[in-house]
Amino acid sequence: SKLGEKGSARIAAMLRSNRTLETLNLAGNKAGDFVLDVLAGALAMNIKLKKLDLSENEISNLGASYVGEMLANNKTLTDLILAWNNIKATGVDSINEGLAQNVALLTLDLGGNPIGQAGIRALSEAQKCSTWRTIMWDEW
């Protein structure tokens, strides 16, 4: 991982006390699920961040479960980019669980993830009963 354990811990510490940063781009770090495990708690508590780009980070269904937990508690994130990872239908289910409790998210980008037809159906159903308005996906 380019970001690594120390980098993840530093970013998590900054997010816990963040009062100014509204956009965080961690795309292309190939950080994997570990980084999400470290960042999820800080992101759940963050009160300023509005846009988060975690594309191309080799996030799997395990990482998607951390995203779901974070979304259940985060009140400010409006745009979440998870494109070009390895999230499948099971991961979409975990994200949907968090979305069911989230009132802030407006845009979710899952483009380039192998979510399959089951994942697409799950997202479509979740979108019907959620505040988020835009969803992007395509299969690779």
Backbone torsions as a table, in degrees:
resi	resn	phi	psi	omega
1	SER	NA	137.3	176.5
2	LYS	-71.1	-35.2	-176.5
3	LEU	-77.2	-45.9	176.1
4	GLY	70.4	175.3	-177.9
5	GLU	-65.2	-46.4	-178.2
6	LYS	-65.1	-43.5	179.1
7	GLY	-63.4	-41.1	178.3
8	SER	-63.0	-43.7	179.6
9	ALA	-63.6	-39.5	179.3
10	ARG	-66.6	-42.6	179.1
11	ILE	-65.4	-41.3	178.4
12	ALA	-61.0	-43.1	178.8
13	ALA	-62.4	-41.9	179.0
14	MET	-64.4	-41.5	-178.4
15	LEU	-65.4	-32.2	179.4
16	ARG	-63.6	-30.1	-178.4
17	SER	-114.1	8.9	-176.9
18	ASN	-61.1	129.7	175.4
19	ARG	-126.3	-1.9	-175.5
20	THR	-129.3	-37.0	-174.6
21	LEU	-68.9	123.4	-179.9
22	GLU	-107.9	-19.7	-179.6
23	THR	-131.0	131.3	177.3
24	LEU	-130.0	119.5	-179.6
25	ASN	-110.1	107.2	176.6
26	LEU	-111.7	22.2	-177.6
27	ALA	-62.7	144.8	172.9
28	GLY	75.7	13.4	-179.8
29	ASN	-83.6	-13.7	-177.6
30	LYS	50.6	41.9	-172.8
31	ALA	-76.6	-25.4	178.7
32	GLY	77.1	-171.4	-175.3
33	ASP	-69.8	-29.1	-177.8
34	PHE	-55.7	-46.1	-177.2
35	VAL	-61.6	-39.0	178.3
36	LEU	-66.5	-34.8	176.6
37	ASP	-59.9	-43.0	-179.4
38	VAL	-71.8	-41.8	-173.9
39	LEU	-81.9	-24.7	-171.6
40	ALA	-57.7	-44.4	179.3
41	GLY	-62.4	-43.0	179.1
42	ALA	-66.5	-39.9	179.6
43	LEU	-67.5	-33.2	178.6
44	ALA	-64.4	-32.5	-177.6
45	MET	-91.7	-15.9	-174.1
46	ASN	-63.0	136.9	-177.2
47	ILE	-113.1	6.7	-176.3
48	LYS	-124.7	-35.3	-173.9
49	LEU	-62.2	128.5	-179.5
50	LYS	-110.2	-32.2	-177.7
51	LYS	-128.6	131.1	-179.7
52	LEU	-132.5	123.6	178.6
53	ASP	-111.1	111.3	178.0
54	LEU	-116.6	26.4	-179.2
55	SER	-68.1	153.4	178.5
56	GLU	53.1	52.7	179.2
57	ASN	-123.5	12.7	178.2
58	GLU	57.6	38.4	178.8
59	ILE	-79.1	131.5	-179.8
60	SER	-108.6	-166.6	177.8
61	ASN	-61.6	-33.1	177.4
62	LEU	-63.0	-47.3	177.0
63	GLY	-62.1	-36.7	177.7
64	ALA	-63.2	-31.5	177.4
65	SER	-67.2	-36.9	175.5
66	TYR	-66.0	-38.4	177.2
67	VAL	-61.8	-44.1	178.5
68	GLY	-59.0	-44.1	177.8
69	GLU	-62.1	-42.2	179.8
70	MET	-64.5	-44.6	-178.5
71	LEU	-63.1	-31.7	180.0
72	ALA	-63.9	-25.1	-175.6
73	ASN	-111.7	-21.4	-176.4
74	ASN	-75.1	136.8	-176.9
75	LYS	-114.3	0.0	-174.0
76	THR	-123.2	-23.7	-175.8
77	LEU	-65.5	122.4	-179.4
78	THR	-106.2	-25.8	-177.7
79	ASP	-131.5	123.8	179.7
80	LEU	-127.4	121.2	-179.4
81	ILE	-110.8	114.6	178.4
82	LEU	-120.4	26.8	-174.9
83	ALA	-66.5	150.8	173.4
84	TRP	56.5	50.3	171.2
85	ASN	-116.3	-152.0	179.7
86	ASN	-128.5	43.5	-179.6
87	ILE	-85.5	128.8	-179.3
88	LYS	-111.7	-172.7	-175.0
89	ALA	-56.7	-39.3	178.8
90	THR	-62.4	-39.1	176.6
91	GLY	-66.1	-37.9	177.1
92	VAL	-61.2	-40.8	177.6
93	ASP	-58.5	-41.8	178.8
94	SER	-65.1	-42.2	178.2
95	ILE	-63.7	-42.1	179.4
96	ASN	-60.1	-36.0	178.1
97	GLU	-60.4	-41.7	177.3
98	GLY	-70.2	-39.3	179.5
99	LEU	-62.1	-31.4	-179.7
100	ALA	-61.5	-23.7	-179.2
101	GLN	-106.9	-2.1	-174.9
102	ASN	-96.8	132.8	-179.8
103	VAL	-111.7	-3.9	-173.8
104	ALA	-99.4	-34.7	-171.3
105	LEU	-64.4	129.2	178.9
106	LEU	-109.5	-31.9	-176.4
107	THR	-132.8	131.3	175.9
108	LEU	-128.2	121.5	-179.9
109	ASP	-111.3	112.1	177.1
110	LEU	-114.9	20.7	-178.7
111	GLY	-55.7	140.9	176.8
112	GLY	79.3	6.6	175.7
113	ASN	-97.5	144.1	-179.5
114	PRO	-81.1	61.8	-174.6
115	ILE	-77.4	-19.1	177.4
116	GLY	67.3	179.1	-179.1
117	GLN	-63.8	-37.1	179.3
118	ALA	-64.0	-40.5	178.0
119	GLY	-66.6	-39.2	178.3
120	ILE	-64.0	-44.7	177.9
121	ARG	-61.5	-42.7	-179.6
122	ALA	-63.4	-41.5	178.0
123	LEU	-65.7	-39.9	179.5
124	SER	-62.5	-42.3	178.6
125	GLU	-66.9	-41.9	-179.6
126	ALA	-64.7	-35.8	-178.2
127	GLN	-66.2	-28.8	-179.6
128	LYS	-65.2	-30.2	-175.0
129	CYS	-119.6	31.9	-179.1
130	SER	-134.4	164.9	-179.4
131	THR	-82.1	-19.2	-176.8
132	TRP	-69.8	143.0	-169.0
133	ARG	-108.1	-29.7	-174.4
134	THR	-121.2	131.1	174.5
135	ILE	-130.4	137.0	179.2
136	MET	-126.2	133.1	174.0
137	TRP	-157.0	154.7	169.6
138	ASP	-158.5	150.0	-179.0
139	GLU	-87.2	149.9	172.3
140	TRP	-112.7	NA	NA
